[in-house]
Every structure is written in structure tokens, then in C-alpha cells.
């Protein structure tokens, strides 16, 4: 999950969106709203060769980072719905709707979901020196020492922040949030023991967990991730409403005709299911590859938004606070 930046003014994004133009003939744009070299960029380039073959077009991967993925999303929202411009983004794109003011688009009204190409559960990890190994042990420790145990995240309003805020609310405990700017400093302080716990995606913490530098206490998937078979989920520990993932998916502009949307879904699914690509996604990126149909991804977003909206409201979470 990814740092949410300061509140975005409409005046910043509107000019960017207004500059969106039709993609040149014979080319298909995949807009990545994050910096080059990140996970979504790497995933786009992994799928690029097979997508080019199936689409019969040159795939241009265009990085438009900034403003919690809103700048790149705005470009796609204002692009012609003709199948030549697509957005490959993350869960940040959806949750930022609840945190940022004056966005020049609506996640549900201005986009057509295509599919989710990968997701990994959020994982709460403790430094090995800490005594709690399971969620019940952590809850007992937190109740014995409220507002003492600390957890690091990639920032206020990040996926990790919201997930632990939900855990605290549902489990009746109080933990101290320590926001950082990005995953690297979180992991550095977490493995050094400067904070009691850190929370990030399974892909981010996997190397540290496997090296024994961090201990996975609880994972927030609907089921246990394959590389964490001995770590129970929050659901297994009696919190059935709490599951949280870092995920990546494709979206098109609203109004994209169904035949174009369905074909692109099939093309993306074929690129993901390619044996080499599939193994890379599962073993390198540490994600599941659910590939829900467009309608299923839309329904997931519809169901998730009210849950996180309540967590944000109840905990008065505001970017810049």
C-alpha cells in the first residue's frame, strides 16, 4: 500500500486532464499513475509483449505520477473511450476518493473497471524481540498497555494506516501510529526495532519475514497467503469483517463499449495466465492473480468504499493531519 499526499486542489489536476488527447493511431496507452520502476510499472512492462501481440498495436507505457495516483487517473478519465487508453493503478486509486477533496473525477462514474491482475494481503509484522506472536497475544499486550505499542506505515491515510485503524476499532485496542514517507524507511526502522510493528503488503515484507528480520503476527487476506501458511488471518481470529489487500488493476474511461472492454479483459487475462508471467507475478511479486470480470471488480469497489469511509470518519483520518 503507498503514501497519500496532501489534499489535491481541482486547479492542479484539471489542466492535466484537459491535456489528455487521443492516442496516436496504431498505439495503445497504459497510463501508470506512479513513478517508473515501481510495482505497477514493472507489471505493465511484464504484460506488454503479449498485449502487443494480441492487440496488434504498440503499447506505450506512460508514467504520470503524483497526487496519490490522481494525476494519471485524471488523464484516463478524460480520454476517449475507444480502447486506446487504459489505467493500471492500485488500491490507492479507490481509497483516495475518500481522502482527497476536489478530485476532477468519480471512481465509479468516470471509469470502467476491467480486472484485477494481482493482490496481496496486508501483513502486520513485529520485531522479533517483541513477545507477541499472534493476534490474540498482540490484543492482550495492547490492552495491558494502551497507547504505548507503535506501528509504522507508509503514511497517513495509507492502506496500512487504515487497516490497523480498523483493527484497533474492531478489536477495542489502541496503538500508536508512526507514519513514514515510503516503504524503505518503514522497513528500516521496523527491522531495527525502532517501532514495535510495521504493516505493509505481503510482497513488501516477504524478504524481511523470510530472513527472520520481522515476524508476521497477522495477515489480512480472506485466506492465508501461500508464503505465510503459519500466520492466521484476522478473519480466523474472530474479526470477520476485516480483510485488506494491496492490489493492482486495469480501468478504462467511462463509456468504453462493452465489446472493447470485454476483449481487453480477455487480452489482459491471457497475458497474466502466460506461464512465465504468471510465475513471475506469484513468485516475484508475491500476489494472487484473481482476474475478476469487469462487473465483479466494480462490485468489489462498491462494497469496499462504505467500509473504509466509516473507518476514516470514525477515526477522523485526514491527509495532512
N, C-alpha and C positions, 0 to 999 in steps of 0.2 A: 501496500500500500503506500506512499507518496505525500509530500508536504502540500497542504493547501496554502496558497499565498494570500496576500492582502486583498481586501474586497475590491472587486473589479467594477470600474465605472463604465457605463454604457458608451461613453465617449471614447474609451480606449479600444473597445472591440468593434464598434460599428464601422470605422474606416477599414479595418482589416477585412471584415465580412464583405464590405461593399466592393473590395477589390477582387473578390472571387470571380473567376472567369471560366468560360467553357474550356475543358481540357482539349489540347490540340488533337486533331484527327489522328487516329491510329495509336493513341496513348490512353492509358487508364491511370488516374492518380490514386494513390493510397496516402492520405494525409495522416501523419503521425504527430499528435499534439504534444510530444515530449522530445527532449533533445536526442540527437543522433547518438547511437551507441547504447541506448537504454534497452530494456526488455522488449517493449513494443516494436522498436526499430529493428531489433535482431529478429523478432518473429516475422515481421513483414518481409525482411530480406531472405529469411528461410523459405517462405512460401512463394516468393517472387518468381523463380524459374517455372514452376508448374503452372502458376496462374497465367503467366505469359503464354505458355503453350496452349492452355485451354481457352483463353480469351482471344488468342490470335492478335494480341496487342502488346505494345511495350508498356511495362509497369513502371511508373515514375513514383518513387517514394519521396514524399515531400514533408520535411520536418518543419512544423510550425509550433514550437514550444511556447509556454508561458501562460500565466494566469490560471493555474490549476486545470490545464488542458482546454481552457475555454477559447483561446485564440484559434487553434486548429479546428475545434468543433464549429466555431462560427463560420469559418471558411466553407466547410462542408454544408452547413445548414443553408447557406445562400447559393450553393452551386446548383446547376441544372440537374434535375432528377432523371438523367438519361443513362445512368450506369457507367459513367466515365469518372466519377469522383466518389471515393469511399473513405470512411473514417475508421482507423484502427486505434482504439482507445482502451482505457481501463475503467475500473470501478470508480476512479476519481471523477470521471465524466458525469456519472449519475449523482453521486453524493454532493458534488459541488453545487448542484441545483439547490440544495437545502442550505448551503453555507454562503454563497456569493449573491450579492444584490445586483440588480440591473443587468442580468445576462440578456443578450440580444436573441435568445432562442429558448425554446421549451424542449426539454429532453424527450418528452412523449409526443409532442405535436409536430416538431420540426425534423424528426429523424425516423427512418425506417430501420429497426433492428434487423440484422442479418443472422448472426450466430456468435456464439462464444467459442473461441478457439483454445482457451486454456484457463484453468483456475486452480489456485492452491489455497488451502485453508490458512487463516491467520493462526499463529502459534505463539503462545505466551511462554517465555523461557526464563529460567532463573540462573543466576551464577551458581556454579557447583558447590560453593561454600555455604549457600543458604540451605536451611534444613527441610524446606517443603519440597516434596517430590510429586505430589498430586494436587488436584484442585481442592479436595476436602481439606488437605493439610494447609494449603495456602489460605483458604477461607478462615480456618481456625486461627492461623497466625495473624491474619488481618483483623479479626475481631478482637484478638487479645491486645493488639497494638494499632488501633485505628489512626489513620493519617500519619503513619510512620513509614510503611513499606513503599518503595518507589518503583516506578516502571518508566522506561524510556520508549519514546515513539519518534516517528519522523516528523512530528509537528502537530500543532493544534488543529483539530478537525480532520486529521489523517484517519485512515481506516483503523489503524491500531488504537488510536485515541478513542474513537467511537466504540470499538469492540470492548475495550476494558471499561469504558464508562457504562456500557450496557451490562457487563458482568457485575460491576460494583452495584448497580441499581437492582439487578435481579437477585443477586446473592446477599444483599444487605451488608456490604463491606465498604471501607474507604481506603483507597490507595492514593498515593501522591504522584501526579503526572509530571514527568520531566520531558518536555519537548525538545527535539534536536532538529537540525537542518539536514535531513537526508539520512540514508541507511548507514553509511560508513561510520559517522560519529556515534550513532546509537550502538552499533556492534562493538566499536572500540571500547566504549565505556561499559557496555554490558559484559564483555569478556574480561575486562579489568576489574569488575566488581564495584565500579563507582555508583551503579544503580543496582537495586536488588533484582530487577527483572527487565526484560525487553520484550516487545511484541512486534512481529513482522510476519511476512508471508513465509510459507514453508520453503519456498525457493531461496529466500534471503538467508534464513537461519540454518538451513540444512548443513552447510560446511562446518559451522561452529558446533552444532549439535553432534555431528558425526565425529568431530575432533575432540569432543569432551570439554570444549570451552564454555558451552552453555548446556543446560539441562531443560528439555521440554517438559513443562508442567501440565499444560492442557492445550489441545488443539480445537479449533472452532469450525471444523467441517461437519457435514452431515454424517460422515463416516470417517474412519481413521485413514490418514494418508498412508500410502504404501511404504514410505521411508520412515514412518513413525508408528509401527504396528503395536508398540507397547505403551503409547501415550493415549489416554482416553480423551474423548471429546467432551465438550461442555454438556452436550445432549445426554451422553451416557452418565454424566454426573448430576443429572436431575434438573438441568436448565434447558428444557425442550425448545424454547423459542429462540435460542441464541446460536446462530451459525453465521460465520463471516468469512468471506473469501477475497483474495486479491485475484482479479480476473481481467481478461483481455478479450475484446470482441469487435466485430465489424458492424458499422452502421452506414446507411446511405441517407441522402436528403429525403425529406417527406415528399410523397407523391411519386416516388420511383415506381414504375409499373410492376405489377406482381410478376409477370414473366421474367423481367430483368432481375428482380430481386431473387426469385427462386433459382434462376440459372447461376447467379453469383454465389448463392448459398451452396449449390452443388459443386461449383468450381472450388470454393474455399474448402469444403469438406473433403474433396478429392485430394487437394494439396496437403491438408492436415493428415489424411489417412495414408499418404505415401509412407512406405515403411521407414525410410531414412528420416523423414520429417517427424513422423510420429515418435520414433525412438528418441530423437533429439528433444522434442517437447517434453516427453515423460522423464527422460533420464538426465538431461542437462538443465532444462528449465523447471523441473520438478512440478509439473502441473498435470491435472486431469484434462482430458480433451472431450468434454461433453457434447459439443456440436449441437445445441438445441436448434430447432427450427425457428424461423423468424418470429412466429406467434408465441412460441414458448419463451423466447428471450424477452419479448415485450411483457408477457405476463409476470415473469420473474421481477422485472423492474417495477411494475405496478404494485406488486406485493411488498417489495423491499422498501420503497420510498416512505410509506407511513411509519414503518417500524423505526427507521433511522431518524425520521423527522421528530418522533416522540423522544428519542434518546437525546437529540440535540436540544430540543425545547426544555426537557426536564432538567438537563444538566447545564443549561444556559451556555452552550458552547458557541463561541463566536470567533471567527478568524480575527486575529489582532488583539484578542483579549489576553 
